[in-house]
Amino acid sequence: MTHPFDQITTQELQAATKLVKDAHAASDAVHFVQVDRIDPPKSEMVRYLEAEKEGRSLPIIPRRAYVYYYTKQTEFNKAIVNLTYGHVITKQRMPQGVVGPVLGDDMVEIEEYALRDPIVLAEIAKLKLPTGYDVRCEPWIYGTDNPKEDRLLIQVYMYLIGSNKHVESNHYSLPLKFSPVFEMFTNKFVRMDYLPAGLDEKTCETFPWEELKPVEYFPSINGEDTLRELKPLIYQQPEGPSFSINGNAVEWQGWKFMVVPNAREGFAIYDVSFKGRSVLYRLALSEMTVPYGDPRAPYHRKQAFDLGDCGFGANADSLALGCDCLGVVKYLDVVRTDKHGNPVTIAHSVCMHEQDYGLLYKHVNYRTGTSVQARRREFVVQTVATVANYEYVVNIVFDQAGAISVQVRATGILSTMPIEVGKTVDWGTVVAPGVLAAHHQHLLSFRIDPAIDGHKNTVVYDDVVTMELNTALNPFNVGFISKRSYVEKPGFVEQSPFTNRAFKVINELVINPTTLKPVGYKIDMPARQMILGSPDSYNVKRAKFATQQLWAVKYADDELYAAGEFTNQSQKDTGVAAFLENQDSIRNDDVVLFATMALTHVPRAEDFPVMPTDMLPQINILPFGFFEKNPALDIPQSVNSFNKSVYYDDSVQIAVNAASGSCCSKEKL
């Protein structure tokens, strides 16, 4: 039986697209861009989950899907389909100017077309390229700078590949100074943008091209002929893993939850409980915006919304055993659509595994010399998406003491633009001769739908402040206290690092018998710089969520995305900004948090030609007065008969023996 939270199946996707096709005439030329399951109404789902836990008869909840598609090349539509009963609930053409996410296949097609366009070919001819170089291009989401622009446009940045036209040559190291703009689907040429490459907004001559050598990263052409010696480090679980997975349902070390891949968010985690107590209803990456700081046209429009513009899951990597994930690994697949409505499976887009992460706790009784210690083992849910030049690694990590960590790593290649050799600017870093990497920001919103011992929760923040001085209670002026404030209405909570401000979600109806205070979880996130655009800039107007680190709003079905449902070429934020219009009380109610993880990236020379993984400051979701004591005391003590570590000298001898065949040689196996 299909669970209401289970991901869309290939059969369901095919059924949804067929229903939509059948609802249109053949002349409409239906062109699909995204199809996926819709979450059930929460009120119905809560009843379902309660019945499931109690072993009662389960209510029927019809499965639904959204379908985004174009008709007649330029008309963007949205349909809602009932998958259970097989009919279209509603379909509507979206208002002019609302455009949908871009399908990766369509980006490939416009890339191929651009290299055949006669105007582009004429510009390429002016370069008079030497032998060994060829042209490559990269379509970019157009962005926004004109309230009257309602066409779906694509900005195509032009590059060269070198190294004797090697297919893996790093084109980002050879940017060109012209950039055509096309209409999507019609392939209509709009204009040619000539790019500034000096100290101001003025453009430079584009021809003939002054020869530069590419800076390569690919192993066979990067010039690194001698590799460092590196011996195997092998993760083994000879008795199997400590987790069990049935479909999308996971059980591990007291945790129970569901991991569900999808086309937009990559994956979402549902119905999270620890040791039989409810913690979260839903957790997922909601949106990510990447605004660039180069003020010159056309770079001022470089603001990607990687989830809403194209889909994180739809651009997920197929993860490889022993490369992206180590140990005993379980994989899940994401299903997306192609333009014809056929399902495309991205195999192994989500991986799950255990890992060791140092000590969980330790204490030595110095009087007796007795030591107690347990190692911290974690359960990792990971996806990696390649969105043009960047790779983003998203991990949701569960530990054995009731905590969840939200981690993001950025790697891949910097987005580059041309700069005249010998010049520098204040809004970027020269990372190779003739190559500028502009300052930019990565601002990711994670939607946290808490269920701390139930769905009636309250958001609070605690500040640590000095006690009143020179009083009878504080005569030596050393006292400090924790002062609690309650969030009564939807809005943001300001960061205050110098009062050690801590955000918490509590259940005022459940009192901890040890602390005598409401049970809760802490949302721990270091204060970071938020979006740097002016309040009247499109960068900010389109991404209100990125102006603050923590937002609290009242729950509403289908309000999942921090910048709104449709972000591509959007004029304003229809997410958090719209959610705040409901100013009903959120205290002791069904509340949702949007937490912003942020990195202001001033590129380094060391980030090029491929960037070492940069870990963003993580978000920790920690039990705070949720338990009566440390919930990890039932973890087995860490002993070497279990872990089987060896001394350094012993390990060297074991390796020598293995090489000589005196220990565990193949002949003896």
C-alpha positions as CSV (number, residue, x, y, z in Angstrom):
1,M,0.0,0.0,0.0
2,T,1.3,3.4,-1.0
3,H,1.8,5.7,2.0
4,P,0.5,9.3,1.6
5,F,4.1,10.6,2.1
6,D,5.7,8.3,-0.4
7,Q,7.3,9.9,-3.4
8,I,5.6,10.0,-6.7
9,T,6.0,6.8,-8.7
10,T,6.8,6.6,-12.4
11,Q,3.3,5.2,-13.0
12,E,1.7,8.2,-11.2
13,L,3.8,10.7,-13.1
14,Q,2.8,9.1,-16.4
15,A,-0.8,9.1,-15.4
16,A,-0.7,12.8,-14.3
17,T,0.9,13.9,-17.6
18,K,-1.5,11.9,-19.7
19,L,-4.5,13.4,-17.9
20,V,-3.1,16.9,-18.7
21,K,-2.4,16.0,-22.3
22,D,-5.9,14.6,-22.7
23,A,-7.3,17.9,-21.3
24,H,-5.7,19.9,-24.2
25,A,-5.9,19.9,-27.9
26,A,-2.9,18.5,-29.9
27,S,-2.3,22.0,-31.2
28,D,-1.6,23.3,-27.7
29,A,1.8,21.4,-27.9
30,V,2.0,20.6,-24.2
31,H,5.5,21.0,-22.9
32,F,6.1,19.7,-19.3
33,V,8.7,21.3,-17.0
34,Q,8.0,19.8,-13.5
35,V,5.6,17.2,-12.0
36,D,5.5,15.9,-8.4
37,R,3.4,14.9,-5.5
38,I,1.6,17.4,-3.3
39,D,1.7,17.0,0.5
40,P,-1.7,15.9,1.9
41,P,-3.6,18.4,4.0
42,K,-1.9,18.4,7.5
43,S,-5.2,18.0,9.4
44,E,-5.9,14.8,7.5
45,M,-2.4,13.6,7.7
46,V,-2.2,14.0,11.5
47,R,-5.2,11.8,11.9
48,Y,-3.6,9.3,9.5
49,L,-0.4,9.2,11.5
50,E,-2.2,8.8,14.8
51,A,-4.2,5.9,13.4
52,E,-1.0,4.3,12.0
53,K,0.8,4.5,15.3
54,E,-2.2,3.0,17.2
55,G,-2.7,0.2,14.7
56,R,-6.2,1.5,13.8
57,S,-7.8,1.4,10.3
58,L,-6.2,4.0,8.1
59,P,-8.2,6.8,6.5
60,I,-8.0,7.1,2.7
61,I,-6.2,10.3,1.7
62,P,-6.2,10.8,-2.1
63,R,-2.8,11.4,-3.6
64,R,-2.4,14.5,-5.6
65,A,0.2,16.0,-8.0
66,Y,1.0,19.4,-9.4
67,V,1.9,19.7,-13.1
68,Y,3.8,22.7,-14.5
69,Y,3.7,23.0,-18.2
70,Y,3.7,25.3,-21.2
71,T,1.3,25.4,-24.1
72,K,1.8,27.0,-27.5
73,Q,5.4,27.7,-26.4
74,T,4.8,30.8,-24.3
75,E,1.7,30.1,-22.1
76,F,2.6,28.8,-18.6
77,N,0.1,26.6,-16.9
78,K,-0.4,24.8,-13.6
79,A,-2.7,21.8,-13.1
80,I,-3.6,19.8,-9.9
81,V,-4.3,16.1,-10.6
82,N,-6.0,13.6,-8.3
83,L,-3.8,10.5,-8.7
84,T,-6.0,8.2,-6.7
85,Y,-9.1,8.7,-8.7
86,G,-7.5,9.8,-12.0
87,H,-8.9,13.2,-12.9
88,V,-7.7,16.8,-13.3
89,I,-8.9,18.7,-10.2
90,T,-8.1,22.1,-11.7
91,K,-5.9,23.6,-14.5
92,Q,-5.2,27.3,-15.1
93,R,-3.1,29.4,-17.3
94,M,-0.9,31.5,-15.0
95,P,-0.9,35.3,-15.4
96,Q,1.3,36.8,-18.0
97,G,4.8,37.4,-16.5
98,V,4.6,34.3,-14.2
99,V,7.1,31.8,-15.7
100,G,7.9,28.3,-14.5
101,P,11.0,26.5,-13.6
102,V,13.4,25.7,-16.4
103,L,13.8,22.0,-17.3
104,G,17.5,20.9,-17.5
105,D,16.8,19.3,-20.9
106,D,15.6,22.7,-22.2
107,M,18.8,24.4,-21.0
108,V,20.8,21.9,-23.0
109,E,18.7,22.6,-26.1
110,I,19.2,26.3,-25.9
111,E,22.9,25.8,-25.3
112,E,23.1,23.8,-28.5
113,Y,21.0,26.3,-30.4
114,A,23.0,29.2,-29.3
115,L,26.1,27.7,-30.9
116,R,24.3,27.4,-34.2
117,D,22.7,30.9,-34.2
118,P,24.0,33.0,-37.1
119,I,24.5,36.1,-35.0
120,V,26.5,34.2,-32.4
121,L,28.5,32.5,-35.1
122,A,29.4,35.9,-36.6
123,E,30.6,37.1,-33.2
124,I,32.7,33.9,-32.8
125,A,34.3,34.4,-36.2
126,K,35.6,37.8,-35.1
127,L,37.6,36.1,-32.4
128,K,40.0,34.4,-34.9
129,L,40.6,31.5,-32.6
130,P,43.9,29.8,-32.7
131,T,44.2,26.0,-33.1
132,G,43.2,24.0,-30.1
133,Y,40.4,26.2,-28.9
134,D,36.6,25.9,-29.3
135,V,33.5,27.8,-28.1
136,R,31.3,26.6,-25.3
137,C,28.4,28.4,-23.7
138,E,26.3,28.2,-20.6
139,P,22.7,29.4,-20.3
140,W,21.8,31.3,-17.1
141,I,18.5,32.1,-15.5
142,Y,17.8,35.7,-16.8
143,G,17.0,37.3,-13.4
144,T,15.0,40.5,-13.1
145,D,15.5,44.2,-13.7
146,N,12.5,45.4,-15.6
147,P,8.9,45.3,-14.3
148,K,7.5,45.3,-17.9
149,E,9.5,42.2,-19.0
150,D,7.1,39.3,-19.1
151,R,8.9,36.9,-21.6
152,L,10.8,33.8,-20.4
153,L,14.4,34.8,-21.3
154,I,17.7,33.1,-21.1
155,Q,21.1,34.8,-20.8
156,V,23.8,32.8,-22.5
157,Y,27.4,33.4,-21.2
158,M,30.1,32.4,-23.7
159,Y,33.4,30.7,-22.9
160,L,36.2,28.8,-24.6
161,I,37.6,25.3,-24.1
162,G,41.3,24.7,-24.6
163,S,43.8,21.9,-24.0
164,N,43.4,20.9,-27.6
165,K,39.6,21.1,-27.3
166,H,39.5,18.5,-24.6
167,V,35.9,17.8,-23.7
168,E,36.7,18.2,-19.9
169,S,38.6,21.4,-20.4
170,N,37.6,24.1,-17.8
171,H,35.7,26.7,-19.8
172,Y,35.2,28.9,-16.7
173,S,38.9,29.8,-17.0
174,L,38.4,31.3,-20.5
175,P,35.3,33.6,-20.4
176,L,34.4,35.7,-23.4
177,K,33.1,39.3,-23.6
178,F,29.8,38.9,-25.3
179,S,26.5,37.2,-24.1
180,P,23.5,36.7,-26.3
181,V,19.9,36.7,-24.8
182,F,17.2,34.4,-26.3
183,E,13.6,33.8,-25.7
184,M,13.1,30.3,-24.3
185,F,11.3,27.7,-26.5
186,T,11.0,30.0,-29.5
187,N,14.8,30.5,-29.7
188,K,14.2,34.0,-30.8
189,F,17.3,36.2,-30.6
190,V,16.6,39.2,-28.3
191,R,19.9,41.1,-28.2
192,M,23.7,40.8,-27.7
193,D,25.1,42.0,-24.4
194,Y,28.7,43.1,-24.5
195,L,30.4,42.5,-21.2
196,P,32.4,45.0,-19.2
197,A,35.9,43.7,-18.4
198,G,37.6,46.7,-16.9
199,L,37.3,49.0,-13.9
200,D,33.8,50.2,-14.7
201,E,30.7,49.5,-16.7
202,K,32.3,50.3,-20.0
203,T,32.7,47.3,-22.4
204,C,35.8,46.4,-24.2
205,E,36.8,45.1,-27.7
206,T,35.8,41.5,-28.1
207,F,38.1,40.6,-31.0
208,P,40.5,39.3,-31.9
209,W,40.8,37.1,-28.9
210,E,44.1,37.4,-26.9
211,E,45.3,33.9,-26.3
212,L,45.3,32.7,-22.7
213,K,45.9,29.2,-21.4
214,P,43.1,27.4,-19.5
215,V,43.5,26.6,-15.9
216,E,42.5,23.0,-15.7
217,Y,41.1,20.8,-12.9
218,F,40.4,17.5,-14.7
219,P,43.0,14.9,-13.6
220,S,44.5,14.0,-17.0
221,I,45.1,17.6,-18.0
222,N,45.6,19.6,-14.8
223,G,49.4,19.3,-14.9
224,E,49.7,17.4,-11.6
225,D,51.8,14.5,-12.8
226,T,52.9,13.3,-9.4
227,L,50.1,12.4,-6.9
228,R,50.5,12.3,-3.2
229,E,50.8,8.9,-1.6
230,L,47.5,8.0,0.0
231,K,46.7,4.6,1.6
232,P,43.2,3.2,1.9
233,L,40.9,4.2,4.8
234,I,38.1,1.7,4.7
235,Y,34.7,2.0,6.4
236,Q,33.5,-1.4,7.2
237,Q,30.4,-2.7,9.1
238,P,31.0,-6.5,9.2
239,E,27.8,-7.2,11.1
240,G,25.7,-4.8,8.9
241,P,24.3,-1.4,9.7
242,S,22.5,-0.3,12.8
243,F,19.6,1.2,10.8
244,S,16.6,-0.4,9.0
245,I,14.8,1.0,6.1
246,N,11.4,-0.1,4.7
247,G,10.5,1.9,1.6
248,N,10.9,5.5,2.7
249,A,10.6,4.7,6.5
250,V,13.8,4.8,8.5
251,E,14.5,3.5,12.1
252,W,17.9,4.2,13.7
253,Q,19.0,4.4,17.3
254,G,15.6,5.5,18.7
255,W,14.7,7.7,15.7
256,K,11.8,7.1,13.3
257,F,11.1,9.2,10.2
258,M,10.5,9.1,6.5
259,V,12.9,10.3,3.8
260,V,11.1,11.3,0.6
261,P,12.9,12.5,-2.5
262,N,11.2,15.1,-4.7
263,A,12.0,17.2,-7.8
264,R,12.1,20.6,-6.1
265,E,13.6,20.3,-2.6
266,G,15.8,17.2,-3.2
267,F,14.2,15.4,-0.3
268,A,11.9,16.1,2.6
269,I,11.9,14.4,6.0
270,Y,8.6,13.7,7.6
271,D,7.1,12.5,10.9
272,V,10.3,12.6,13.0
273,S,10.2,11.1,16.5
274,F,12.9,10.1,19.0
275,K,12.3,7.4,21.6
276,G,8.6,7.5,20.8
277,R,8.2,11.2,21.2
278,S,7.3,13.6,18.3
279,V,9.9,16.1,17.3
280,L,9.2,17.4,13.8
281,Y,6.4,17.1,11.3
282,R,8.4,18.1,8.3
283,L,12.0,19.3,7.5
284,A,13.4,20.3,4.1
285,L,15.5,22.9,2.2
286,S,12.9,25.4,1.1
287,E,14.8,27.8,-1.1
288,M,18.2,29.0,-2.0
289,T,19.1,32.4,-3.5
290,V,22.6,33.3,-4.8
291,P,22.8,37.1,-5.5
292,Y,26.1,38.4,-7.1
293,G,27.8,41.6,-6.1
294,D,29.1,42.8,-9.4
295,P,27.1,46.0,-10.0
296,R,27.6,46.2,-13.8
297,A,25.1,45.2,-16.4
298,P,24.2,42.4,-17.2
299,Y,25.7,40.9,-14.0
300,H,23.3,42.9,-11.8
301,R,20.7,40.3,-12.8
302,K,22.7,37.3,-11.6
303,Q,20.4,36.1,-8.8
304,A,19.6,32.4,-8.9
305,F,16.9,30.7,-7.0
306,D,18.2,27.2,-7.3
307,L,15.1,25.3,-6.1
308,G,12.3,27.5,-7.6
309,D,14.1,28.3,-10.8
310,C,15.1,24.7,-11.8
311,G,14.6,22.2,-8.9
312,F,17.2,20.8,-6.6
313,G,16.1,17.2,-6.9
314,A,15.6,17.5,-10.7
315,N,19.3,18.4,-10.9
316,A,20.5,15.9,-8.3
317,D,23.6,13.8,-8.9
318,S,23.6,10.1,-9.1
319,L,25.7,9.3,-6.0
320,A,28.4,6.7,-6.3
321,L,29.3,4.0,-3.8
322,G,32.7,4.7,-2.2
323,C,32.8,8.3,-3.5
324,D,30.0,10.4,-2.3
325,C,28.9,8.1,0.6
326,L,31.0,5.5,2.6
327,G,30.2,2.4,4.5
328,V,26.9,0.5,4.2
329,V,24.8,2.8,2.1
330,K,21.1,2.8,1.2
331,Y,20.0,4.8,-1.8
332,L,16.7,6.4,-2.9
333,D,15.9,7.7,-6.4
334,V,14.2,10.9,-7.5
335,V,11.7,10.9,-10.4
336,R,11.4,13.9,-12.7
337,T,9.6,14.5,-16.0
338,D,11.0,15.2,-19.4
339,K,9.3,17.8,-21.7
340,H,7.1,15.1,-23.2
341,G,5.8,13.9,-19.8
342,N,7.9,10.8,-19.6
343,P,9.4,9.9,-16.2
344,V,13.1,10.2,-15.8
345,T,14.7,8.4,-12.9
346,I,17.8,9.9,-11.3
347,A,19.2,6.8,-9.6
348,H,20.8,7.1,-6.2
349,S,20.0,10.8,-5.7
350,V,19.7,10.4,-2.0
351,C,22.1,8.3,0.2
352,M,21.8,7.3,3.8
353,H,24.5,5.8,5.9
354,E,26.2,5.9,9.4
355,Q,29.4,7.6,10.3
356,D,31.6,8.1,13.3
357,Y,32.0,11.6,14.6
358,G,34.3,11.5,17.6
359,L,33.2,11.3,21.2
360,L,29.6,11.6,22.3
361,Y,30.5,12.0,25.9
362,K,33.4,11.2,28.3
363,H,34.3,11.6,31.9
364,V,37.2,10.4,34.0
365,N,36.8,10.1,37.8
366,Y,40.2,11.4,38.8
367,R,39.9,9.8,42.2
368,T,39.6,6.3,40.8
369,G,41.0,6.7,37.3
370,T,37.8,5.1,35.9
371,S,36.7,6.4,32.5
372,V,33.3,6.3,30.8
373,Q,33.0,7.2,27.2
374,A,30.8,6.6,24.2
375,R,31.5,7.5,20.6
376,R,29.1,9.6,18.7
377,R,27.7,7.8,15.8
378,E,25.5,9.7,13.3
379,F,22.9,8.8,10.6
380,V,23.3,10.9,7.5
381,V,20.8,11.7,4.8
382,Q,22.6,13.3,1.9
383,T,21.9,14.7,-1.6
384,V,24.2,16.5,-3.9
385,A,22.9,18.8,-6.7
386,T,24.9,20.2,-9.6
387,V,23.3,23.5,-10.6
388,A,25.4,24.7,-13.5
389,N,28.8,25.6,-12.1
390,Y,28.2,24.9,-8.4
391,E,27.7,21.7,-6.4
392,Y,25.7,21.8,-3.2
393,V,25.9,19.0,-0.6
394,V,22.9,18.9,1.8
395,N,23.1,16.7,4.8
396,I,20.5,16.1,7.5
397,V,22.4,14.4,10.4
398,F,20.8,12.6,13.3
399,D,22.8,11.8,16.4
400,Q,22.2,9.4,19.4
401,A,21.3,12.1,21.9
402,G,18.2,13.4,20.1
403,A,19.9,16.2,18.0
404,I,19.5,17.0,14.3
405,S,22.1,19.0,12.4
406,V,21.4,20.7,9.1
407,Q,24.6,20.9,7.1
408,V,25.4,22.4,3.6
409,R,28.7,22.3,1.8
410,A,29.4,24.2,-1.4
411,T,31.9,23.0,-4.0
412,G,32.2,23.0,-7.8
413,I,33.5,25.9,-9.9
414,L,33.1,29.6,-9.4
415,S,31.0,31.5,-11.9
416,T,33.4,33.7,-13.8
417,M,33.5,36.7,-16.0
418,P,36.2,38.3,-18.1
419,I,38.6,41.0,-16.8
420,E,41.4,42.7,-18.6
421,V,44.8,41.1,-17.7
422,G,46.6,43.2,-15.0
423,K,43.4,44.8,-13.6
424,T,41.6,44.3,-10.3
425,V,38.2,45.4,-8.9
426,D,36.7,45.7,-5.5
427,W,33.7,43.5,-6.2
428,G,35.6,40.3,-7.1
429,T,38.8,38.3,-7.1
430,V,41.0,37.7,-10.0
431,V,41.5,33.9,-9.9
432,A,43.4,33.4,-13.2
433,P,44.7,35.6,-15.9
434,G,41.7,37.4,-17.5
435,V,39.3,35.7,-15.1
436,L,37.2,37.4,-12.4
437,A,35.1,35.7,-9.8
438,A,32.6,38.1,-8.3
439,H,31.7,38.3,-4.7
440,H,28.4,36.6,-4.0
441,Q,26.2,35.2,-1.3
442,H,24.6,31.8,-0.7
443,L,21.4,32.2,1.3
444,L,19.5,29.0,2.0
445,S,16.2,28.8,3.8
446,F,15.3,25.6,5.6
447,R,11.6,25.1,6.5
448,I,11.2,23.6,10.0
449,D,7.7,22.4,10.9
450,P,8.1,21.4,14.6
451,A,5.9,19.0,16.5
452,I,7.4,19.1,20.0
453,D,5.3,16.5,21.8
454,G,2.4,17.6,19.5
455,H,1.4,20.3,17.1
456,K,0.7,23.1,19.5
457,N,4.0,24.8,20.0
458,T,5.4,28.2,20.9
459,V,8.5,30.1,19.7
460,V,10.6,31.8,22.3
461,Y,14.0,33.4,22.5
462,D,16.2,33.5,25.6
463,D,18.8,36.2,26.3
464,V,21.5,36.0,28.9
465,V,21.8,39.3,30.7
466,T,23.5,40.8,33.7
467,M,21.5,40.9,36.9
468,E,20.7,44.2,38.4
469,L,23.8,45.6,39.9
470,N,24.5,46.4,43.6
471,T,21.5,44.6,44.9
472,A,21.0,42.4,48.0
473,L,20.8,39.4,45.6
474,N,23.8,40.5,43.5
475,P,26.2,42.4,45.9
476,F,29.4,41.3,44.1
477,N,28.0,42.1,40.7
478,V,28.8,38.7,39.1
479,G,25.2,37.4,38.6
480,F,23.6,36.8,35.2
481,I,20.3,35.3,34.2
482,S,18.4,33.9,31.3
483,K,15.5,36.1,30.3
484,R,12.7,34.6,28.1
485,S,10.6,36.4,25.5
486,Y,7.6,34.9,23.6
487,V,6.9,35.3,19.9
488,E,3.2,36.2,19.8
489,K,2.7,37.2,16.2
490,P,4.3,36.1,12.9
491,G,7.5,37.8,12.0
492,F,11.3,37.6,12.4
493,V,13.4,37.2,15.5
494,E,16.5,39.4,15.4
495,Q,19.9,37.9,16.1
496,S,21.6,39.1,19.2
497,P,25.0,37.3,19.6
498,F,26.2,39.6,22.4
499,T,23.3,38.5,24.6
500,N,23.8,34.9,23.6
501,R,20.3,34.9,22.2
502,A,18.9,31.3,21.8
503,F,15.8,30.5,19.7
504,K,13.7,27.7,21.0
505,V,10.4,25.9,20.2
506,I,8.6,24.8,23.3
507,N,5.4,23.0,24.2
508,E,3.7,25.0,27.0
509,L,1.3,22.2,27.7
510,V,4.0,19.6,28.6
511,I,6.2,20.3,31.7
512,N,9.5,18.6,32.2
513,P,9.5,17.0,35.7
514,T,13.2,17.7,36.1
515,T,13.4,21.4,35.0
516,L,9.8,22.2,35.9
517,K,9.6,24.2,32.7
518,P,8.0,23.4,29.3
519,V,9.8,20.9,27.1
520,G,11.5,22.2,24.0
521,Y,14.1,22.1,21.3
522,K,16.7,24.8,20.6
523,I,17.3,26.1,17.0
524,D,21.0,26.9,17.2
525,M,22.5,29.0,14.4
526,P,25.4,31.4,14.5
527,A,24.7,35.0,13.6
528,R,25.6,35.6,9.9
529,Q,25.5,38.4,7.4
530,M,22.2,38.6,5.5
531,I,21.5,39.7,1.9
532,L,23.5,42.8,1.0
533,G,21.3,44.4,-1.7
534,S,19.4,47.6,-1.0
535,P,15.8,47.2,0.3
536,D,14.6,48.6,-3.0
537,S,16.7,46.2,-5.1
538,Y,15.1,43.3,-6.9
539,N,17.5,41.0,-5.1
540,V,15.8,41.9,-1.8
541,K,12.3,42.3,-3.1
542,R,12.4,38.8,-4.5
543,A,13.9,37.2,-1.3
544,K,12.5,38.7,1.8
545,F,13.4,35.5,3.7
546,A,17.1,36.4,3.2
547,T,16.9,39.6,5.2
548,Q,16.6,37.8,8.5
549,Q,17.9,34.5,9.9
550,L,14.7,33.2,11.6
551,W,11.1,33.7,10.7
552,A,8.1,32.3,12.5
553,V,4.7,32.0,10.7
554,K,1.4,30.3,11.2
555,Y,1.1,26.9,9.4
556,A,-0.9,26.8,6.2
557,D,-1.1,23.9,3.7
558,D,1.0,24.4,0.6
559,E,3.0,27.3,2.1
560,L,6.3,25.5,1.6
561,Y,8.6,27.8,-0.3
562,A,10.4,30.7,1.3
563,A,10.4,32.9,-1.8
564,G,7.2,31.6,-3.3
565,E,6.0,29.0,-5.7
566,F,7.3,30.7,-8.9
567,T,10.7,32.4,-8.5
568,N,12.0,32.5,-12.1
569,Q,12.1,36.2,-13.2
570,S,9.8,37.0,-10.2
571,Q,9.2,40.6,-9.4
572,K,8.6,40.1,-5.7
573,D,8.7,37.6,-2.9
574,T,5.4,35.6,-2.7
575,G,6.7,33.3,0.0
576,V,7.6,34.5,3.5
577,A,6.4,38.1,2.6
578,A,3.0,36.8,1.8
579,F,2.8,34.3,4.7
580,L,3.3,37.2,7.1
581,E,0.0,38.7,6.0
582,N,-1.7,36.4,8.3
583,Q,-1.1,38.1,11.7
584,D,-3.1,35.7,13.8
585,S,-1.5,34.7,17.1
586,I,1.1,31.9,16.8
587,R,1.6,31.2,20.5
588,N,0.6,27.7,21.5
589,D,-0.4,27.0,17.9
590,D,0.7,25.2,14.8
591,V,3.8,27.2,13.9
592,V,6.4,27.0,11.2
593,L,10.0,28.3,11.1
594,F,12.1,29.4,8.1
595,A,15.7,29.4,9.2
596,T,18.3,31.1,6.9
597,M,21.7,29.7,6.5
598,A,24.1,32.2,5.0
599,L,27.6,32.5,3.5
600,T,29.0,35.6,2.0
601,H,31.6,34.3,-0.4
602,V,34.6,36.5,-1.2
603,P,36.4,34.1,-3.6
604,R,40.0,33.0,-3.0
605,A,42.6,32.1,-5.5
606,E,42.5,28.7,-3.8
607,D,38.9,28.3,-4.8
608,F,39.9,27.9,-8.5
609,P,39.8,26.0,-10.8
610,V,37.7,23.7,-8.6
611,M,36.7,24.8,-5.1
612,P,37.6,22.9,-2.0
613,T,34.4,22.1,-0.1
614,D,33.3,25.1,1.9
615,M,31.0,24.2,4.8
616,L,28.4,26.8,5.7
617,P,27.6,27.5,9.4
618,Q,25.2,24.7,10.3
619,I,21.8,24.8,11.9
620,N,21.5,22.5,15.0
621,I,18.1,21.4,16.3
622,L,18.9,20.3,19.9
623,P,16.7,19.0,22.7
624,F,16.5,21.6,25.4
625,G,14.7,20.4,28.5
626,F,12.9,17.8,26.3
627,F,14.3,14.9,28.3
628,E,14.8,14.5,32.0
629,K,18.4,13.6,31.6
630,N,21.0,12.7,29.0
631,P,19.1,10.4,26.6
632,A,22.3,8.8,25.3
633,L,23.1,6.8,28.5
634,D,21.9,3.7,26.9
635,I,24.7,3.8,24.2
636,P,27.2,1.0,24.7
637,Q,30.6,2.1,26.1
638,S,33.4,2.6,23.6
639,V,35.9,-0.3,23.9
640,N,38.5,-1.5,21.5
641,S,37.2,-5.0,21.4
642,F,34.3,-3.5,19.5
643,N,36.1,-0.8,17.5
644,K,39.2,-2.8,16.6
645,S,41.7,0.0,16.3
646,V,45.5,-0.6,16.3
647,Y,48.6,1.3,17.3
648,Y,50.5,3.1,14.6
649,D,53.5,0.7,14.7
650,D,51.2,-2.3,14.7
651,S,49.3,-0.9,11.7
652,V,52.5,-0.5,9.7
653,Q,53.5,-4.1,10.5
654,I,50.1,-5.4,9.5
655,A,50.4,-3.6,6.2
656,V,53.8,-5.0,5.6
657,N,52.6,-8.5,6.4
658,A,49.6,-8.1,4.1
659,A,51.9,-7.0,1.3
660,S,54.2,-10.0,1.8
661,G,51.3,-12.4,2.1
662,S,52.1,-13.4,5.7
663,C,48.7,-12.3,7.0
664,C,45.3,-12.6,5.4
665,S,46.8,-13.2,2.0
666,K,44.6,-14.2,-0.9
667,E,46.1,-17.7,-0.7
668,K,44.8,-18.2,2.8
669,L,41.3,-16.9,2.1
